Amino acid sequence: MTEEEQARAAMAGIAELADYDGPLERLGGLTNIVFRAGAYCLRIPGKGTEEYIDRDNEAGAARAAAEAGVSPEVIHADAQSGIMVTRFIEDTTTMTPGLFKSRSGSPERAARAFHRLHVSDARFDFRFELFAMIDDYLKVLAGKTVDLPNGYHEALAEAEIVREALAARPLPLAACHCDPLCENFLDTGERMWIVDWEYSGMNDPMWDLADLSVEAGFDAAQEEEMIDAYFDRDPRPDELGRIVIYKAMCDLLWTLWGLIQHANDNPAEDFWAYSVNRFERCKALMADAAFAGHVAAVKRGA
């Protein structure tokens, strides 16, 4: 069955799409099959995602994010199949690292969308806990034929200083996206929308800023624009420290996610190279002379 045939079959069981016979436009996605169908966006989950995605949590988070005004309306969500339909937002550009550089003000708009979410009344069912998720991903990988990059367990052991610093000064949790790939941002030029809530949860909000900086490859000026817009004041050393250490930790986590995609034969890209590159970037940041100072600032707190 082709992807379009899968989409048509799924649409037949959804009231809002059952009678739609117009064109389907394939949209992007690393793990899922996504189509535009007129005024709607149809998402069919990718192979193997049931191993690590809680679809009930995703649907609840997507609805809460829509109520917070940062994500499109959820029309249909089926936790068993993972099929989701949302309202299609017209006149937006799906972001990429290049577009975050070329579209003026886009880091600022993304930061303001994050801030709107983080200070909202949204509450997600899932607690995004970094080290627990690493353990969960390692358990998934234990049942697959794939090797970890050389030195992964050693780097994880070194990250205990990060775990201790974060535990010493925990911040109030906020509703967070937790997986800010550039392609999960839709830009109107005046406002940024955020989509895809598969990994969302209650989390330290600095994770979202750090992970976006990594995913978009922000340079110093872009990162400063994002941080200035988010805080609207001078950030404290511990806040900056959290952003830096989470930049390393998101690579430590998503290295494992990439290996799961590699083991599941996801054809979207070379996920072995993806994982190795992320891990090398993580090690380089942790080895930087300034990293220990950022960890110390987080441990001291405000």
Backbone as CSV, one residue per row, in Angstrom:
resi,resn,N_x,N_y,N_z,CA_x,CA_y,CA_z,C_x,C_y,C_z
1,MET,0.840,-1.195,0.000,0.000,0.000,0.000,0.878,1.248,0.000
2,THR,0.623,2.162,-0.904,1.394,3.395,-0.963,1.021,4.299,0.214
3,GLU,1.842,5.332,0.442,1.540,6.281,1.513,0.195,6.962,1.277
4,GLU,-0.088,7.334,0.026,-1.361,7.997,-0.245,-2.527,7.036,-0.020
5,GLU,-2.343,5.780,-0.358,-3.395,4.803,-0.101,-3.621,4.628,1.398
6,GLN,-2.533,4.647,2.171,-2.681,4.597,3.627,-3.474,5.793,4.129
7,ALA,-3.155,6.969,3.582,-3.847,8.182,4.002,-5.333,8.108,3.664
8,ARG,-5.651,7.681,2.455,-7.055,7.597,2.041,-7.817,6.601,2.919
9,ALA,-7.188,5.485,3.264,-7.826,4.492,4.117,-8.089,5.061,5.505
10,ALA,-7.125,5.800,6.039,-7.302,6.410,7.356,-8.410,7.451,7.324
11,MET,-8.450,8.243,6.269,-9.446,9.306,6.152,-10.871,8.762,6.127
12,ALA,-11.035,7.571,5.606,-12.377,6.988,5.487,-13.048,6.808,6.840
13,GLY,-12.246,6.679,7.886,-12.806,6.478,9.216,-12.870,7.729,10.068
14,ILE,-12.637,8.887,9.464,-12.639,10.152,10.199,-13.722,11.043,9.610
15,ALA,-14.669,11.436,10.439,-15.855,12.138,9.942,-15.505,13.351,9.096
16,GLU,-14.557,14.157,9.570,-14.232,15.398,8.873,-13.553,15.165,7.524
17,LEU,-12.987,13.977,7.315,-12.233,13.707,6.091,-12.839,12.614,5.222
18,ALA,-13.875,11.960,5.723,-14.429,10.801,5.005,-14.893,11.145,3.598
19,ASP,-15.413,12.354,3.398,-15.939,12.741,2.086,-14.950,13.557,1.258
20,TYR,-13.728,13.708,1.768,-12.743,14.510,1.037,-12.144,13.696,-0.097
21,ASP,-12.269,14.191,-1.321,-11.689,13.491,-2.464,-10.737,14.385,-3.248
22,GLY,-10.307,15.470,-2.610,-9.380,16.393,-3.257,-7.943,15.892,-3.176
23,PRO,-6.997,16.696,-3.614,-5.589,16.290,-3.632,-5.000,16.174,-2.228
24,LEU,-4.017,15.315,-2.096,-3.246,15.178,-0.866,-1.837,15.693,-1.127
25,GLU,-1.355,16.549,-0.241,-0.008,17.104,-0.366,0.874,16.509,0.725
26,ARG,1.916,15.778,0.314,2.828,15.151,1.289,3.644,16.241,1.965
27,LEU,3.627,16.238,3.288,4.409,17.176,4.071,5.588,16.451,4.700
28,GLY,6.486,17.205,5.349,7.702,16.615,5.900,7.442,15.772,7.129
29,GLY,8.486,15.132,7.620,8.406,14.299,8.818,9.518,13.272,8.821
30,LEU,10.240,13.170,9.958,11.335,12.206,10.050,10.836,10.797,10.338
31,THR,9.752,10.679,11.083,9.280,9.349,11.471,7.856,9.069,11.028
32,ASN,7.057,10.092,10.759,5.642,9.907,10.473,5.300,10.229,9.019
33,ILE,4.117,9.791,8.591,3.577,10.119,7.272,2.568,11.240,7.475
34,VAL,2.807,12.390,6.842,1.974,13.566,7.070,1.488,14.106,5.722
35,PHE,0.185,14.355,5.645,-0.414,14.899,4.433,-1.288,16.097,4.777
36,ARG,-1.312,17.051,3.864,-2.347,18.071,3.905,-3.528,17.556,3.091
37,ALA,-4.720,17.669,3.692,-5.954,17.309,2.995,-6.907,18.485,3.118
38,GLY,-6.799,19.413,2.189,-7.646,20.597,2.220,-7.375,21.449,3.446
39,ALA,-8.385,21.614,4.304,-8.266,22.457,5.496,-7.662,21.719,6.679
40,TYR,-7.222,20.468,6.448,-6.754,19.653,7.563,-5.348,19.096,7.301
41,CYS,-4.727,18.668,8.389,-3.427,18.010,8.324,-3.591,16.627,8.950
42,LEU,-3.264,15.586,8.185,-3.411,14.202,8.622,-2.046,13.621,8.950
43,ARG,-1.923,13.031,10.148,-0.664,12.404,10.557,-0.887,10.922,10.841
44,ILE,-0.124,10.079,10.143,-0.134,8.638,10.371,1.208,8.286,11.006
45,PRO,1.207,7.604,12.150,2.468,7.348,12.853,3.394,6.422,12.084
46,GLY,4.675,6.644,12.253,5.684,5.852,11.566,5.940,4.510,12.230
47,LYS,6.619,3.663,11.503,6.951,2.316,11.966,7.775,2.371,13.258
48,GLY,7.353,1.613,14.246,8.115,1.472,15.480,7.889,2.558,16.509
49,THR,7.144,3.602,16.173,6.974,4.705,17.126,6.185,4.284,18.360
50,GLU,5.411,3.199,18.235,4.640,2.723,19.388,5.551,2.242,20.519
51,GLU,6.834,2.015,20.215,7.763,1.546,21.241,8.102,2.639,22.254
52,TYR,7.959,3.886,21.860,8.431,4.944,22.752,7.540,6.190,22.777
53,ILE,6.408,6.192,22.080,5.499,7.339,22.078,4.209,6.976,22.804
54,ASP,3.800,7.807,23.758,2.530,7.662,24.455,1.515,8.539,23.728
55,ARG,0.630,7.917,22.961,-0.297,8.685,22.128,-1.367,9.407,22.943
56,ASP,-1.744,8.870,24.097,-2.684,9.590,24.957,-2.067,10.902,25.431
57,ASN,-0.807,10.833,25.865,-0.121,12.046,26.306,0.003,13.044,25.166
58,GLU,0.361,12.547,23.989,0.523,13.436,22.841,-0.768,14.181,22.530
59,ALA,-1.885,13.451,22.496,-3.158,14.074,22.160,-3.559,15.115,23.195
60,GLY,-3.383,14.780,24.475,-3.714,15.743,25.523,-2.842,16.976,25.452
61,ALA,-1.560,16.777,25.186,-0.641,17.911,25.096,-0.971,18.780,23.887
62,ALA,-1.287,18.146,22.761,-1.619,18.911,21.557,-2.852,19.774,21.786
63,ARG,-3.831,19.222,22.476,-5.053,20.002,22.762,-4.742,21.154,23.728
64,ALA,-3.935,20.882,24.749,-3.591,21.930,25.710,-2.764,23.023,25.046
65,ALA,-1.857,22.646,24.150,-1.050,23.636,23.445,-1.905,24.487,22.516
66,ALA,-2.918,23.862,21.914,-3.843,24.625,21.074,-4.621,25.635,21.916
67,GLU,-5.047,25.229,23.098,-5.762,26.141,23.986,-4.859,27.283,24.444
68,ALA,-3.561,27.009,24.551,-2.605,28.045,24.930,-2.296,28.994,23.777
69,GLY,-2.752,28.651,22.579,-2.577,29.528,21.430,-1.277,29.394,20.692
70,VAL,-0.598,28.238,20.865,0.690,28.063,20.184,0.664,26.941,19.157
71,SER,-0.460,26.216,19.042,-0.524,25.056,18.158,-1.911,24.988,17.529
72,PRO,-2.037,24.375,16.356,-3.347,24.310,15.690,-4.338,23.417,16.426
73,GLU,-5.613,23.658,16.159,-6.700,22.903,16.775,-6.605,21.418,16.412
74,VAL,-6.821,20.564,17.410,-6.873,19.117,17.188,-8.302,18.735,16.805
75,ILE,-8.448,18.111,15.646,-9.764,17.714,15.133,-10.080,16.268,15.500
76,HIS,-9.066,15.420,15.446,-9.263,13.985,15.685,-7.950,13.414,16.203
77,ALA,-8.044,12.567,17.233,-6.856,11.872,17.739,-7.280,10.505,18.247
78,ASP,-6.658,9.472,17.718,-6.961,8.106,18.113,-5.713,7.507,18.755
79,ALA,-5.790,7.251,20.058,-4.609,6.785,20.783,-4.182,5.387,20.341
80,GLN,-5.125,4.561,19.930,-4.774,3.190,19.543,-4.008,3.155,18.219
81,SER,-4.492,3.885,17.231,-3.827,3.875,15.928,-2.734,4.935,15.832
82,GLY,-2.820,5.963,16.656,-1.874,7.072,16.570,-2.199,8.082,15.496
83,ILE,-3.307,7.886,14.791,-3.691,8.823,13.731,-4.212,10.110,14.359
84,MET,-3.765,11.234,13.834,-4.184,12.534,14.341,-4.497,13.463,13.178
85,VAL,-5.517,14.286,13.365,-5.881,15.307,12.390,-5.932,16.648,13.108
86,THR,-5.272,17.638,12.543,-5.302,18.996,13.082,-5.730,19.960,11.982
87,ARG,-6.106,21.145,12.404,-6.419,22.198,11.447,-5.146,22.609,10.716
88,PHE,-5.216,22.757,9.398,-4.072,23.233,8.629,-3.999,24.750,8.729
89,ILE,-2.813,25.267,9.048,-2.633,26.710,9.198,-2.119,27.276,7.880
90,GLU,-2.892,28.148,7.291,-2.539,28.743,6.000,-1.429,29.781,6.147
91,ASP,-0.753,30.012,5.021,0.217,31.112,4.899,1.330,31.026,5.929
92,THR,1.817,29.817,6.143,2.967,29.638,7.018,4.110,28.999,6.241
93,THR,5.309,29.177,6.756,6.507,28.552,6.200,7.042,27.550,7.206
94,THR,7.242,26.305,6.769,7.847,25.298,7.630,9.339,25.608,7.754
95,MET,9.786,25.756,8.982,11.136,26.247,9.211,12.203,25.168,9.007
96,THR,13.397,25.640,8.705,14.607,24.827,8.593,15.734,25.625,9.247
97,PRO,16.893,25.014,9.499,18.007,25.810,10.023,18.339,27.000,9.128
98,GLY,18.306,26.794,7.814,18.599,27.894,6.898,17.594,29.019,6.997
99,LEU,16.314,28.661,7.147,15.282,29.693,7.245,15.355,30.433,8.577
100,PHE,15.777,29.744,9.636,15.969,30.450,10.903,17.070,31.506,10.775
101,LYS,17.992,31.293,9.855,19.025,32.304,9.615,18.538,33.414,8.696
102,SER,17.743,33.064,7.701,17.395,34.044,6.672,16.120,34.826,6.960
103,ARG,15.221,34.279,7.769,13.971,34.971,8.068,14.169,35.857,9.301
104,SER,14.202,37.141,9.069,14.500,38.090,10.135,13.533,37.939,11.302
105,GLY,14.085,37.898,12.508,13.269,37.838,13.712,12.738,36.473,14.073
106,SER,13.101,35.435,13.325,12.520,34.120,13.607,12.967,33.535,14.955
107,PRO,14.223,33.687,15.396,14.546,33.209,16.749,13.727,33.920,17.821
108,GLU,13.474,35.202,17.631,12.643,35.943,18.583,11.221,35.409,18.592
109,ARG,10.648,35.154,17.420,9.272,34.668,17.365,9.150,33.276,17.984
110,ALA,10.142,32.444,17.770,10.121,31.112,18.388,10.207,31.227,19.903
111,ALA,11.048,32.126,20.389,11.186,32.312,21.832,9.887,32.791,22.450
112,ARG,9.201,33.676,21.758,7.939,34.201,22.305,6.856,33.122,22.310
113,ALA,6.881,32.237,21.318,5.939,31.113,21.323,6.230,30.189,22.503
114,PHE,7.501,29.905,22.740,7.864,29.092,23.894,7.406,29.747,25.192
115,HIS,7.668,31.043,25.317,7.305,31.738,26.550,5.795,31.679,26.771
116,ARG,5.049,31.862,25.702,3.594,31.805,25.818,3.146,30.441,26.328
117,LEU,3.757,29.386,25.835,3.435,28.043,26.297,3.851,27.849,27.747
118,HIS,5.086,28.233,28.063,5.640,27.955,29.389,4.887,28.666,30.509
119,VAL,4.369,29.842,30.247,3.672,30.589,31.305,2.167,30.354,31.265
120,SER,1.703,29.522,30.348,0.268,29.246,30.226,-0.182,28.318,31.352
121,ASP,-1.484,28.068,31.383,-2.043,27.118,32.345,-1.975,25.680,31.853
122,ALA,-1.345,25.445,30.710,-1.265,24.095,30.154,-0.538,23.161,31.117
123,ARG,-1.094,21.977,31.266,-0.475,20.937,32.087,-0.506,19.639,31.300
124,PHE,0.672,19.048,31.096,0.778,17.816,30.336,0.863,16.631,31.296
125,ASP,0.354,15.484,30.873,0.337,14.309,31.736,1.720,13.717,31.955
126,PHE,2.584,13.845,30.968,3.896,13.195,31.017,4.927,14.103,31.679
127,ARG,5.814,13.515,32.455,6.965,14.230,33.025,8.184,13.882,32.190
128,PHE,8.690,14.850,31.426,9.873,14.640,30.595,11.088,14.662,31.520
129,GLU,11.612,13.480,31.822,12.743,13.384,32.741,13.931,12.823,31.975
130,LEU,14.925,13.647,31.790,16.049,13.355,30.904,16.671,11.990,31.155
131,PHE,17.118,11.741,32.367,17.889,10.530,32.618,17.004,9.283,32.628
132,ALA,15.745,9.431,33.023,14.819,8.300,32.923,14.570,7.945,31.462
133,MET,14.482,8.969,30.595,14.275,8.696,29.173,15.507,8.036,28.557
134,ILE,16.689,8.451,28.980,17.903,7.785,28.507,17.863,6.306,28.879
135,ASP,17.483,6.016,30.129,17.378,4.621,30.558,16.348,3.862,29.722
136,ASP,15.211,4.497,29.451,14.169,3.843,28.655,14.655,3.553,27.239
137,TYR,15.335,4.504,26.630,15.839,4.298,25.274,16.908,3.199,25.252
138,LEU,17.749,3.156,26.281,18.755,2.093,26.346,18.086,0.720,26.450
139,LYS,16.954,0.647,27.158,16.222,-0.622,27.251,15.653,-1.013,25.888
140,VAL,15.116,-0.042,25.147,14.617,-0.337,23.809,15.754,-0.855,22.928
141,LEU,16.901,-0.198,23.013,18.037,-0.578,22.172,18.620,-1.933,22.555
142,ALA,18.434,-2.328,23.824,18.960,-3.626,24.260,18.318,-4.783,23.495
143,GLY,17.116,-4.558,22.974,16.443,-5.593,22.206,16.666,-5.491,20.718
144,LYS,17.603,-4.654,20.293,17.857,-4.455,18.867,19.317,-4.724,18.549
145,THR,19.577,-4.979,17.286,20.950,-5.252,16.850,21.585,-3.947,16.386
146,VAL,22.135,-3.216,17.335,22.787,-1.950,17.020,23.782,-1.630,18.128
147,ASP,24.920,-1.067,17.770,25.949,-0.702,18.739,25.808,0.759,19.133
148,LEU,26.180,1.053,20.364,26.265,2.440,20.787,27.564,3.044,20.265
149,PRO,27.606,4.362,20.029,28.872,4.987,19.645,29.930,4.759,20.726
150,ASN,31.156,4.632,20.320,32.247,4.404,21.279,32.281,5.511,22.324
151,GLY,32.290,5.099,23.590,32.404,6.065,24.676,31.084,6.565,25.216
152,TYR,29.961,6.011,24.731,28.666,6.543,25.174,28.477,6.358,26.681
153,HIS,28.734,5.158,27.190,28.508,4.920,28.620,29.441,5.769,29.477
154,GLU,30.648,6.014,28.985,31.571,6.882,29.727,31.039,8.309,29.788
155,ALA,30.508,8.796,28.683,29.940,10.147,28.666,28.723,10.229,29.582
156,LEU,27.924,9.172,29.601,26.755,9.145,30.480,27.191,9.197,31.941
157,ALA,28.270,8.509,32.263,28.791,8.562,33.638,29.280,9.966,33.976
158,GLU,29.928,10.631,33.020,30.396,11.999,33.250,29.225,12.963,33.458
159,ALA,28.100,12.644,32.870,26.924,13.507,32.978,26.282,13.451,34.353
160,GLU,26.813,12.621,35.256,26.281,12.590,36.621,26.437,13.947,37.307
161,ILE,27.464,14.714,36.924,27.611,16.045,37.544,26.465,16.957,37.133
162,VAL,25.955,16.745,35.933,24.801,17.512,35.474,23.558,17.086,36.254
163,ARG,23.375,15.791,36.408,22.232,15.287,37.174,22.237,15.870,38.586
164,GLU,23.403,15.899,39.224,23.508,16.409,40.592,23.197,17.903,40.654
165,ALA,23.701,18.662,39.687,23.462,20.106,39.684,21.984,20.417,39.483
166,LEU,21.341,19.727,38.562,19.922,19.957,38.302,19.070,19.557,39.502
167,ALA,19.442,18.463,40.162,18.692,18.011,41.331,18.861,18.969,42.504
168,ALA,20.016,19.636,42.572,20.271,20.560,43.682,19.425,21.814,43.587
169,ARG,19.109,22.256,42.351,18.351,23.490,42.150,17.249,23.280,41.115
170,PRO,16.267,22.445,41.413,15.202,22.217,40.422,14.353,23.464,40.224
171,LEU,13.997,23.724,38.980,13.094,24.824,38.658,11.655,24.319,38.641
172,PRO,10.682,25.202,38.838,9.291,24.786,38.653,9.096,24.259,37.237
173,LEU,8.382,23.154,37.109,8.166,22.561,35.801,7.124,23.351,35.019
174,ALA,7.272,23.330,33.706,6.321,23.997,32.817,5.976,23.047,31.682
175,ALA,4.856,23.322,31.031,4.495,22.564,29.830,5.515,22.889,28.741
176,CYS,6.205,21.876,28.233,7.279,22.085,27.259,7.083,21.185,26.042
177,HIS,7.585,21.659,24.920,7.509,20.873,23.688,8.499,19.722,23.727
178,CYS,9.732,20.004,24.119,10.781,19.019,24.377,11.452,18.446,23.129
179,ASP,10.922,18.705,21.938,11.515,18.181,20.703,11.441,19.241,19.605
180,PRO,12.100,20.391,19.819,11.928,21.518,18.900,12.768,21.431,17.627
181,LEU,12.538,20.402,16.822,13.107,20.393,15.481,12.642,21.643,14.737
182,CYS,13.474,22.164,13.883,13.083,23.350,13.111,11.772,23.118,12.374
183,GLU,11.611,21.910,11.830,10.429,21.602,11.029,9.147,21.558,11.862
184,ASN,9.273,21.614,13.174,8.092,21.669,14.035,7.630,23.106,14.287
185,PHE,8.257,24.068,13.602,7.867,25.475,13.712,7.306,25.955,12.383
186,LEU,6.161,26.605,12.451,5.498,27.170,11.280,5.444,28.675,11.471
187,ASP,6.053,29.410,10.550,6.237,30.852,10.715,5.367,31.634,9.741
188,THR,4.627,32.598,10.271,3.847,33.493,9.409,4.623,34.747,9.054
189,GLY,5.752,34.955,9.708,6.492,36.210,9.569,6.164,37.179,10.690
190,GLU,5.033,36.934,11.350,4.638,37.735,12.505,4.466,36.876,13.752
191,ARG,4.232,35.595,13.545,3.947,34.690,14.650,4.461,33.303,14.313
192,MET,4.948,32.613,15.331,5.442,31.259,15.170,4.462,30.276,15.826
193,TRP,4.083,29.245,15.069,3.269,28.159,15.594,4.173,26.949,15.815
194,ILE,3.809,26.103,16.784,4.588,24.897,17.083,3.681,23.686,16.907
195,VAL,4.202,22.640,16.250,3.425,21.412,16.021,4.229,20.204,16.485
196,ASP,3.566,19.039,16.518,4.168,17.738,16.830,4.538,17.648,18.313
197,TRP,3.620,17.072,19.092,3.753,17.026,20.557,4.053,15.618,21.054
198,GLU,4.703,14.804,20.230,4.966,13.413,20.587,5.827,13.266,21.840
199,TYR,6.775,14.153,22.040,7.730,14.014,23.142,7.483,15.028,24.258
200,SER,6.375,15.733,24.183,6.117,16.835,25.109,5.899,16.336,26.529
201,GLY,6.122,17.237,27.478,5.910,16.888,28.874,6.205,18.069,29.773
202,MET,5.957,17.892,31.043,6.333,18.892,32.031,7.849,18.807,32.206
203,ASN,8.500,19.955,32.090,9.960,19.926,32.012,10.503,21.281,32.444
204,ASP,11.805,21.334,32.639,12.513,22.596,32.828,12.405,23.374,31.515
205,PRO,11.823,24.576,31.521,11.630,25.290,30.256,12.917,25.637,29.520
206,MET,14.046,25.643,30.214,15.305,25.939,29.535,15.682,24.847,28.538
207,TRP,15.099,23.649,28.715,15.352,22.584,27.739,14.911,23.010,26.349
208,ASP,13.722,23.597,26.239,13.204,23.983,24.924,14.132,24.972,24.233
209,LEU,14.635,25.952,24.980,15.537,26.945,24.383,16.838,26.293,23.937
210,ALA,17.388,25.456,24.795,18.658,24.803,24.469,18.528,23.900,23.260
211,ASP,17.469,23.105,23.236,17.312,22.130,22.157,17.052,22.828,20.825
212,LEU,16.275,23.911,20.840,16.071,24.648,19.589,17.388,25.206,19.073
213,SER,18.207,25.752,19.971,19.498,26.298,19.552,20.340,25.227,18.860
214,VAL,20.292,24.009,19.404,21.053,22.908,18.812,20.460,22.498,17.462
215,GLU,19.144,22.291,17.435,18.510,21.803,16.214,18.645,22.793,15.060
216,ALA,18.555,24.086,15.383,18.621,25.109,14.341,20.053,25.545,14.048
217,GLY,21.006,25.048,14.812,22.394,25.450,14.603,22.600,26.938,14.816
218,PHE,21.961,27.495,15.853,22.064,28.931,16.091,23.515,29.350,16.304
219,ASP,23.861,30.474,15.716,25.137,31.094,16.056,24.925,31.951,17.304
220,ALA,25.987,32.610,17.769,25.904,33.369,19.025,24.851,34.464,18.949
221,ALA,24.750,35.131,17.808,23.796,36.235,17.668,22.355,35.713,17.690
222,GLN,22.100,34.609,17.015,20.751,34.028,17.015,20.356,33.554,18.413
223,GLU,21.291,32.916,19.093,20.991,32.450,20.445,20.723,33.628,21.371
224,GLU,21.490,34.683,21.241,21.257,35.871,22.058,19.887,36.478,21.762
225,GLU,19.506,36.518,20.491,18.183,37.044,20.125,17.080,36.217,20.773
226,MET,17.223,34.897,20.735,16.237,34.018,21.346,16.149,34.240,22.851
227,ILE,17.292,34.290,23.509,17.316,34.429,24.967,16.779,35.791,25.398
228,ASP,17.176,36.839,24.702,16.698,38.189,25.043,15.173,38.272,24.908
229,ALA,14.630,37.684,23.842,13.186,37.741,23.623,12.442,36.923,24.669
230,TYR,13.026,35.812,25.060,12.353,34.943,26.022,12.280,35.591,27.405
231,PHE,13.390,36.108,27.882,13.433,36.640,29.241,12.961,38.085,29.334
232,ASP,13.212,38.856,28.276,12.912,40.293,28.306,13.619,40.967,29.477
233,ARG,14.773,40.443,29.830,15.643,40.966,30.887,16.983,40.261,30.748
234,ASP,17.946,40.649,31.567,19.225,39.948,31.549,19.072,38.601,32.250
235,PRO,19.356,37.501,31.579,19.244,36.200,32.237,20.308,36.031,33.315
236,ARG,19.995,35.246,34.316,20.934,34.963,35.404,21.974,33.950,34.924
237,PRO,23.132,33.875,35.597,24.151,32.879,35.223,23.633,31.447,35.277
238,ASP,22.765,31.136,36.250,22.262,29.763,36.329,21.301,29.460,35.187
239,GLU,20.568,30.469,34.716,19.672,30.262,33.576,20.474,30.018,32.305
240,LEU,21.508,30.813,32.102,22.385,30.579,30.953,23.080,29.231,31.072
241,GLY,23.460,28.879,32.295,24.117,27.596,32.523,23.221,26.432,32.154
242,ARG,21.956,26.534,32.487,21.021,25.467,32.132,20.918,25.307,30.616
243,ILE,20.888,26.417,29.914,20.803,26.337,28.458,22.026,25.625,27.893
244,VAL,23.200,25.968,28.408,24.426,25.346,27.897,24.452,23.850,28.205
245,ILE,24.159,23.464,29.431,24.275,22.042,29.755,23.172,21.232,29.077
246,TYR,21.991,21.832,28.884,20.948,21.106,28.162,21.297,20.960,26.683
247,LYS,22.075,21.861,26.144,22.523,21.692,24.758,23.326,20.397,24.625
248,ALA,24.144,20.105,25.618,24.894,18.849,25.600,23.982,17.662,25.871
249,MET,23.088,17.822,26.841,22.256,16.696,27.246,21.230,16.303,26.183
250,CYS,20.719,17.274,25.430,19.761,16.888,24.379,20.466,16.041,23.328
251,ASP,21.726,16.334,23.046,22.457,15.486,22.106,22.720,14.105,22.691
252,LEU,22.973,14.044,24.007,23.184,12.748,24.657,21.926,11.892,24.550
253,LEU,20.761,12.509,24.708,19.488,11.786,24.611,19.145,11.425,23.174
254,TRP,19.173,12.413,22.270,18.705,12.164,20.903,19.676,11.290,20.113
255,THR,20.905,11.122,20.599,21.787,10.103,20.020,21.103,8.737,20.063
256,LEU,20.501,8.427,21.200,19.837,7.133,21.359,18.587,7.048,20.494
257,TRP,17.837,8.138,20.419,16.662,8.159,19.548,17.059,7.849,18.109
258,GLY,18.147,8.454,17.651,18.614,8.199,16.292,18.997,6.746,16.082
259,LEU,19.582,6.124,17.110,19.948,4.717,16.991,18.717,3.825,16.889
260,ILE,17.640,4.207,17.581,16.394,3.452,17.454,15.862,3.553,16.027
261,GLN,15.920,4.751,15.451,15.490,4.911,14.058,16.364,4.074,13.130
262,HIS,17.667,4.067,13.382,18.599,3.268,12.576,18.241,1.783,12.669
263,ALA,17.985,1.318,13.896,17.658,-0.093,14.092,16.320,-0.454,13.451
264,ASN,15.399,0.521,13.384,14.079,0.280,12.783,14.072,0.491,11.273
265,ASP,15.263,0.730,10.683,15.398,0.915,9.231,14.575,2.090,8.716
266,ASN,14.504,3.154,9.504,13.817,4.367,9.056,14.592,4.952,7.873
267,PRO,13.937,5.102,6.713,14.663,5.544,5.515,14.774,7.060,5.376
268,ALA,14.271,7.824,6.362,14.216,9.280,6.203,15.587,9.904,6.043
269,GLU,16.589,9.333,6.727,17.960,9.816,6.555,18.916,8.776,7.117
270,ASP,20.228,9.082,7.078,21.234,8.185,7.627,21.286,8.397,9.137
271,PHE,20.526,7.586,9.881,20.409,7.812,11.312,21.635,7.343,12.090
272,TRP,22.450,6.487,11.505,23.715,6.157,12.176,24.617,7.390,12.194
273,ALA,24.748,8.037,11.059,25.558,9.260,10.997,24.955,10.349,11.881
274,TYR,23.629,10.448,11.874,22.926,11.408,12.734,23.329,11.202,14.191
275,SER,23.312,9.938,14.643,23.604,9.633,16.040,25.064,9.916,16.375
276,VAL,25.944,9.504,15.514,27.372,9.719,15.766,27.682,11.216,15.815
277,ASN,27.131,11.979,14.905,27.381,13.419,14.881,26.853,14.084,16.146
278,ARG,25.674,13.674,16.591,25.115,14.261,17.812,25.996,13.914,19.011
279,PHE,26.443,12.681,19.075,27.261,12.286,20.216,28.593,13.018,20.227
280,GLU,29.204,13.182,19.065,30.477,13.914,19.004,30.289,15.360,19.448
281,ARG,29.177,15.971,19.070,28.904,17.350,19.484,28.694,17.422,20.997
282,CYS,27.998,16.441,21.555,27.806,16.375,23.001,29.145,16.299,23.719
283,LYS,30.017,15.394,23.277,31.325,15.239,23.931,32.153,16.514,23.842
284,ALA,32.098,17.186,22.698,32.881,18.413,22.521,32.414,19.498,23.479
285,LEU,31.106,19.631,23.654,30.596,20.667,24.550,30.929,20.334,25.999
286,MET,30.803,19.070,26.381,31.129,18.685,27.751,32.612,18.834,28.046
287,ALA,33.452,18.727,27.008,34.900,18.858,27.193,35.359,20.305,27.176
288,ASP,34.477,21.216,26.771,34.837,22.633,26.731,35.178,23.125,28.135
289,ALA,36.201,23.973,28.229,36.675,24.443,29.536,35.595,25.181,30.318
290,ALA,34.643,25.801,29.612,33.609,26.585,30.295,32.467,25.733,30.833
291,PHE,32.407,24.456,30.418,31.244,23.649,30.773,31.109,23.467,32.283
292,ALA,32.202,23.182,32.953,32.156,22.973,34.405,31.669,24.219,35.128
293,GLY,32.038,25.396,34.623,31.566,26.635,35.236,30.064,26.799,35.108
294,HIS,29.509,26.390,33.970,28.060,26.456,33.792,27.350,25.474,34.732
295,VAL,27.921,24.293,34.893,27.343,23.321,35.824,27.367,23.877,37.245
296,ALA,28.479,24.503,37.615,28.597,25.089,38.957,27.570,26.203,39.158
297,ALA,27.333,27.014,38.125,26.357,28.091,38.236,24.951,27.536,38.455
298,VAL,24.636,26.444,37.773,23.326,25.812,37.959,23.214,25.267,39.391
299,LYS,24.269,24.666,39.889,24.239,24.095,41.231,24.106,25.160,42.306
300,ARG,24.732,26.331,42.078,24.599,27.448,43.039,23.197,28.039,43.011
301,GLY,22.600,28.103,41.831,21.280,28.688,41.686,21.320,30.185,41.647
302,ALA,20.129,30.813,41.715,20.020,32.271,41.588,20.733,32.991,42.723
